[in-house]
């Protein structure tokens, strides 16, 4: 990819320049990931997981184990959880993987700035999320059984999912920039991903305590899930549950600031240092 972009960047700075460097990087990354089938494989797994989840939710709904609105909330939360995982994995390998393959140096030696390279890769790593969101629509619509809650579910699912996807892709790229091995980068990212899902597995008694409320409000994934539950299942207004928007929004702004202000300009050509 880097060698192809090296040629492309040469054309960018020629008199016939038609696109900025970040767009060329993003375009080439998308071509390789989508045409190469990497993202399609992730989306195929995503579809299988959503199908299994929808089947289990539909069964529980028929047995009256959960309400209709709770079923929709779980479906939207599952779509977000599976979707942001794809972006996290792609972001974790985006820089360290090329550094391992010794394909990053030709790209960094082009006249384009390091921030533009990181921006292009970042935008490319975000592209699976809109596709995952679209794939989730039939499942959510079917489980809603015509209930008007489906529209609010898709709206808030897209809002919270976009915040989480942006934050997790950015985090994956941060780890990828500062690690020399894609295996190490992927391990760290998966560890953080698993940690973000722990609050949902804690006992209800703890989650209802002051400590549990604090943990739920700080964890961005659990905070997003609680917002969906209270807005969709309990019918509360956003003014009542705005606190659950804080963690995802703050995390997203913080990660993007560190990524583009501090880490991107310090992007290294080779391992070590």
C-alpha positions as CSV (number, residue, x, y, z in Angstrom):
1,X,0.0,0.0,0.0
2,X,2.8,2.4,0.9
3,X,4.6,2.1,-2.4
4,X,1.4,2.7,-4.3
5,X,0.7,5.8,-2.2
6,X,4.2,7.0,-2.7
7,X,3.5,7.2,-6.4
8,X,0.1,8.8,-5.6
9,X,1.6,11.4,-3.4
10,X,4.1,12.4,-6.0
11,X,1.1,13.1,-8.2
12,X,-0.5,15.1,-5.4
13,X,2.3,17.6,-5.3
14,X,2.5,17.9,-9.1
15,X,0.7,20.7,-10.9
16,X,-2.2,18.5,-11.5
17,X,-3.0,17.9,-7.9
18,X,-6.7,17.0,-7.4
19,X,-6.9,15.6,-3.9
20,X,-5.3,16.1,-0.5
21,X,-2.9,13.4,0.8
22,X,-5.3,12.3,3.6
23,X,-7.9,11.5,1.0
24,X,-5.5,9.4,-1.1
25,X,-4.4,7.5,1.9
26,X,-8.0,6.9,2.9
27,X,-9.0,5.8,-0.6
28,X,-6.1,3.4,-1.0
29,X,-6.7,1.9,2.5
30,X,-10.4,1.4,1.7
31,X,-9.7,-0.2,-1.6
32,X,-7.3,-2.7,0.0
33,X,-9.5,-3.5,3.0
34,X,-12.8,-3.7,1.1
35,X,-11.7,-5.1,-2.2
36,X,-9.2,-7.4,-0.4
37,X,-12.1,-8.9,1.5
38,X,-10.8,-8.2,5.0
39,X,-13.7,-6.0,6.1
40,X,-16.2,-8.3,4.3
41,X,-15.0,-11.2,6.4
42,X,-15.5,-9.1,9.6
43,X,-19.0,-8.1,8.4
44,X,-19.9,-11.8,7.7
45,X,-19.0,-12.7,11.3
46,X,-20.9,-9.7,12.5
47,X,-24.0,-10.9,10.5
48,X,-23.7,-14.3,12.1
49,X,-23.5,-12.9,15.6
50,X,-26.4,-10.5,15.0
51,X,-28.5,-13.4,13.6
52,X,-27.8,-15.6,16.7
53,X,-28.5,-12.6,19.0
54,X,-31.8,-11.8,17.2
55,X,-32.9,-15.5,17.3
56,X,-32.3,-15.7,21.1
57,X,-34.0,-12.3,21.7
58,X,-37.0,-13.4,19.6
59,X,-37.3,-16.6,21.6
60,X,-37.1,-14.8,24.9
61,X,-39.7,-12.3,23.7
62,X,-42.1,-15.2,22.8
63,X,-41.6,-16.7,26.2
64,X,-42.3,-13.2,27.8
65,X,-38.9,-13.3,29.5
66,X,-38.1,-9.8,28.3
67,X,-40.3,-6.9,27.1
68,X,-40.4,-5.8,23.5
69,X,-38.5,-2.6,24.2
70,X,-35.9,-4.4,26.2
71,X,-35.4,-6.7,23.3
72,X,-34.8,-3.7,21.0
73,X,-32.3,-2.2,23.4
74,X,-30.3,-5.4,23.6
75,X,-30.3,-5.7,19.8
76,X,-29.0,-2.2,19.3
77,X,-26.4,-2.6,22.1
78,X,-25.2,-5.8,20.5
79,X,-24.9,-4.1,17.1
80,X,-22.8,-1.3,18.7
81,X,-20.6,-3.8,20.6
82,X,-19.9,-6.0,17.6
83,X,-19.5,-3.0,15.3
84,X,-16.9,-1.1,17.3
85,X,-14.9,-4.3,17.7
86,X,-14.2,-4.3,14.0
87,X,-12.9,-0.8,14.0
88,X,-10.8,-1.5,17.1
89,X,-9.1,-4.4,15.4
90,X,-8.4,-2.6,12.2
91,X,-7.1,0.5,14.0
92,X,-4.8,-1.7,16.2
93,X,-3.1,-3.1,13.1
94,X,-3.1,0.0,10.9
95,X,0.4,1.4,11.9
96,X,2.2,-1.3,13.7
97,X,1.3,-3.8,10.9
98,X,2.9,-1.7,8.2
99,X,5.9,-1.0,10.4
100,X,6.4,-4.7,10.8
101,X,6.1,-5.3,7.0
102,X,8.6,-2.4,6.4
103,X,6.0,-0.7,4.2
104,X,5.5,2.4,6.4
105,X,8.8,4.1,5.6
106,X,8.1,4.9,1.9
107,X,4.8,6.4,2.9
108,X,6.3,8.6,5.6
109,X,9.0,9.8,3.3
110,X,6.5,11.4,0.9
111,X,5.9,15.2,1.2
112,X,2.5,14.7,3.0
113,X,2.4,15.4,6.7
114,X,2.2,12.7,9.4
115,X,-1.2,14.0,10.5
116,X,-2.6,13.5,7.0
117,X,-1.4,9.9,6.9
118,X,-2.9,9.2,10.3
119,X,-6.2,11.0,9.3
120,X,-6.5,8.9,6.1
121,X,-6.0,5.6,8.0
122,X,-8.3,6.7,10.7
123,X,-11.2,7.5,8.3
124,X,-10.6,4.2,6.5
125,X,-10.8,2.3,9.8
126,X,-14.1,3.9,10.5
127,X,-15.8,2.8,7.3
128,X,-17.0,-0.6,8.7
129,X,-19.2,1.0,11.3
130,X,-21.7,2.6,8.9
131,X,-21.9,-0.7,7.0
132,X,-22.5,-2.6,10.3
133,X,-25.2,-0.1,11.3
134,X,-27.0,-0.7,8.0
135,X,-26.8,-4.4,8.4
136,X,-28.3,-4.1,11.9
137,X,-31.5,-2.3,10.7
138,X,-33.4,-5.5,9.5
139,X,-32.7,-7.2,12.9
140,X,-33.8,-4.2,15.0
141,X,-36.9,-3.6,12.7
142,X,-38.0,-7.2,12.9
143,X,-37.6,-7.4,16.7
144,X,-39.5,-4.2,17.2
145,X,-42.6,-5.8,15.6
146,X,-43.7,-2.5,14.2
147,X,-43.4,-0.6,17.4
148,X,-42.5,3.1,16.9
149,X,-39.6,2.7,19.3
150,X,-37.6,1.3,16.3
151,X,-37.0,4.9,15.0
152,X,-35.6,6.2,18.3
153,X,-33.6,3.0,18.7
154,X,-31.9,3.4,15.3
155,X,-31.3,7.1,16.0
156,X,-29.7,6.7,19.4
157,X,-27.9,3.6,18.3
158,X,-26.3,5.5,15.4
159,X,-25.4,8.4,17.7
160,X,-23.9,6.4,20.5
161,X,-22.4,3.8,18.2
162,X,-20.6,6.5,16.2
163,X,-19.2,8.0,19.3
164,X,-17.9,4.6,20.5
165,X,-16.6,3.6,17.1
166,X,-14.7,6.9,16.8
167,X,-13.2,6.5,20.3
168,X,-12.2,2.8,19.9
169,X,-10.7,3.3,16.4
170,X,-8.7,6.2,17.7
171,X,-7.6,4.2,20.7
172,X,-6.6,1.3,18.5
173,X,-4.5,3.7,16.3
174,X,-2.9,5.2,19.4
175,X,-1.7,1.8,20.6
176,X,-0.6,0.9,17.1
177,X,1.5,4.1,16.8
178,X,3.4,3.4,20.0
179,X,3.9,-0.3,19.7
180,X,6.3,-2.1,17.4
181,X,4.3,-5.3,17.0
182,X,0.8,-5.7,15.7
183,X,0.3,-8.7,18.0
184,X,1.1,-6.5,21.1
185,X,-1.1,-3.8,19.8
186,X,-4.0,-6.2,19.2
187,X,-3.5,-7.8,22.6
188,X,-3.7,-4.5,24.4
189,X,-6.7,-3.4,22.5
190,X,-8.6,-6.6,23.1
191,X,-7.7,-6.4,26.8
192,X,-9.2,-2.9,27.0
193,X,-12.2,-4.0,24.9
194,X,-12.9,-6.9,27.3
195,X,-12.5,-4.6,30.2
196,X,-15.1,-2.2,28.9
197,X,-17.6,-5.1,28.8
198,X,-17.0,-6.2,32.4
199,X,-19.5,-3.8,34.1
200,X,-22.4,-5.4,32.2
201,X,-21.5,-8.7,33.8
202,X,-21.5,-7.4,37.4
203,X,-24.3,-8.3,39.8
204,X,-27.3,-6.1,39.8
205,X,-26.9,-5.4,43.5
206,X,-23.5,-3.8,42.9
207,X,-24.7,-1.9,39.8
208,X,-27.5,-0.3,41.9
209,X,-25.0,0.8,44.6
210,X,-23.2,4.2,44.5
211,X,-20.0,2.5,43.4
212,X,-21.8,0.6,40.6
213,X,-23.5,3.8,39.4
214,X,-20.1,5.4,39.2
215,X,-18.5,2.5,37.3
216,X,-21.4,2.5,34.8
217,X,-21.2,6.2,34.3
218,X,-17.4,6.1,33.6
219,X,-17.3,3.1,31.4
220,X,-18.3,4.4,27.9
221,X,-19.8,1.1,26.6
222,X,-21.9,0.5,29.7
223,X,-22.8,4.2,29.9
224,X,-24.1,4.0,26.3
225,X,-26.1,0.9,27.1
226,X,-27.7,2.5,30.1
227,X,-28.7,5.6,28.1
228,X,-30.4,3.4,25.5
229,X,-32.2,1.4,28.3
230,X,-33.5,4.6,30.0
231,X,-34.5,6.4,26.9
232,X,-36.0,3.5,24.9
233,X,-37.2,1.0,27.5
234,X,-38.1,3.4,30.3
235,X,-39.2,6.3,28.2
236,X,-37.1,8.9,30.0
237,X,-36.1,12.2,28.3
238,X,-32.6,13.0,27.4
239,X,-32.5,15.8,29.9
240,X,-32.9,13.2,32.7
241,X,-30.1,10.9,31.5
242,X,-27.7,13.3,29.9
243,X,-25.0,12.2,32.4
244,X,-24.6,9.0,30.4
245,X,-23.6,11.0,27.4
246,X,-20.6,12.4,29.2
247,X,-18.3,9.4,29.2
248,X,-18.5,8.5,25.5
249,X,-18.3,12.2,24.4
250,X,-15.4,13.1,26.7
251,X,-13.5,9.9,25.8
252,X,-13.9,10.5,22.1
253,X,-12.7,14.1,22.3
254,X,-9.8,13.1,24.5
255,X,-8.6,10.3,22.3
256,X,-8.9,12.3,19.1
257,X,-6.9,15.2,20.7
258,X,-4.1,12.9,21.8
259,X,-4.1,11.0,18.5
260,X,-3.8,14.1,16.2
261,X,-2.2,16.7,18.4
262,X,0.5,14.5,20.2
263,X,0.9,11.1,18.6
264,X,0.5,11.7,14.9
265,X,3.4,14.1,14.6
266,X,5.6,11.6,16.4
267,X,4.8,8.7,14.1
268,X,8.0,6.6,13.8
269,X,9.4,5.1,10.6
270,X,10.9,2.0,12.2
271,X,10.5,-0.1,15.3
272,X,12.2,1.0,18.5
273,X,12.9,4.4,19.9
